[in-house]
């Protein structure tokens, strides 16, 4: 389709409708090849093939080996907008039964990143039809390692935001079960949590379970730490400040009658404010130290300081609302956007660039994210592409 002389909302809807079958097929093909963080080699090769040679699109060399970035530059000056999709999968055995299910046992796109990739590829397909009307620059980022490894932080540290035009605004979206199909939402302020993970090793002195007085029991110390650590939230954090401390993995001992020498525990803390993030770290370290001293054990605790809070910016949220309401209709925007304790590395982009993270409804009864039964809802692709392409056209015309 050639670029129309005057852009209208109907032109956008028509173009999105034309490419939907192709985008759906792309989503299914990407779903079949899930790859874990920083291992997305086949995925990035497929993406490069889909972007190569497209009208007005320059594809760049990777910064982290598996990232894929591209730029569409319009005529003259104008703002720069960055649109981002994550590309990695999860270590989960898929149980959807879909024709396009994972071909790699133990790995699956159970967080919908295949849908996000397909939406962003579809956005490039839409915008090439309107390339002659762009008066700014659109940057497309297919980012590795959103799950667990904060690939967004690594990509920014490698110079993503300074290689080429610096973005004036940045947007990303995420498929969201529990929301009505095709509805988008966002709100200013904290939307997703800071997330740290910790690893605790407790050293005791093992021995026969029938003679515990001759041991220094690390299992007992671990149990007391698990119980006492909960007071870090209930008695140290302001009740009006959301916070979570969860110990999710504990391992120690192999036999029913042997007290082990060592116990290992791992978990996570979540919060929306940096001071609370620091306080949780301090309180857990103090709890481990004092409990182990009383039990005559020793311990080491190490931290993976992972994700910062994701804070949406009001100007970007307002632009997104206007675009969704004008391109999809007022009923397709929701200001109901309650914060979640989940973490998202798009937060690192929003530390440097005005922007917003959007939720895209997949259906109120859709299987949960990170579930073996989850599969991105193809019926949401149209709304996702319309929103992202509409943002680019709104800001870069």
C-alpha positions, 0 to 999 in steps of 0.5 A: 500500500502506498503512503496516503497524502493525508493520514487518517485513523481509517488508513491505520486500521486498514493497514493493520488489518492487511498485515494481521495474517502475516503477523499472526504467522510470525507470532506462531513461528517465534513461539516455536523457538523459545530461547532463554536470556542471552541465548536468543540466537535463532530468535534474533536471526529470524527477527533480522530476516524479517526486518532486512530490506524493508522500506525506510528501515535501517537494521543495526549491528548488535550491542549484546550479540542477540539484540536487534535494533532498527531505525526508521528516519523521517524527513527533516527534524522532529522527535525520536520515539523508541518502541521496545519488545522483549524477546526471551523465553522461560524455563517452563514445560509448555502444556497449551497443546497449540499447533505452534507449541514450543519445539524445545522441551523445558522452554516456552514463551509463557510470558508472551514475548512472542506476541510482543515481538510480533506486535513490534514487527507488525508496527514496522510493517505499518509504519513503512506504509506511512514513511513519507509522512514521518517528520521524526525518527522511530527506533525499534528495540528487540531486547534480550534477557528481560527475564531474570537478567535485566537485559535492558540495563545491560543494553543501556550500559552498552550505549543503546540510548546514545547510539543514534538519535536520543529518544524523546519518549519510549514505550513498551507494552505487555500482554496482560491476562485478567484485563478485557481483550484489546483494552490498554491501560497505564497510569503515572507513577510506580507501576512495577516493583524493584526486585532484588534476589538473595542467596544465603549459605548457613554453615553449622556442624553436622552430626547424628540426628539422635545427638543434636547436642553435639551439632550446630544445627543449620536447619534450625537456624534456617527455620528461625531466619525464615520466621524472623525475616517476615518482621522485616516487612511487618515491623520495619516498613511503613504499612503504607509502603508496599513491600515483599520479602519471600524465601522461595528455595531452601536446600540442606541435608539428604537423609532423615537421620543426619543433621547437615553441615550447611543449608542454602536459602534463596529468595527475593525482595520487592518494593516501589521505593529505593529507601524501602529496597535498601531497608529490606536488605539491611533488615534481612542481613541483620536477621541472618547475622543475629540468628546465626550468632545465637545458633553458633552458626555462621552465614554469608549472604550475597545479593543480586541487585536486579531491577529498579522500580518502573515509574511511568511518566504522566506526559507519556501516559497522556499521549498513550491515552489520546492515541488509544482513544482516537485510534481504537475508541474511548472504551479501549483505554483504562485508567485502572492500572494497579501497581504489581509486585512483578518486576520489568527491566523497561524500568531502566529505560524510564530512568533516562527517558520520558515514557510509559509501560502499557498493559494490553488485555488478553482476556479476563479469563486468560491463563496467567503469565508464567503458567504452562498453559499460557499462550499469547492471545492472537486476538490482541495483536491488532490492538497492540500494533494499532497502539504502537504504530499510532504512538509513532504517527502521533509523535513523529508527524 
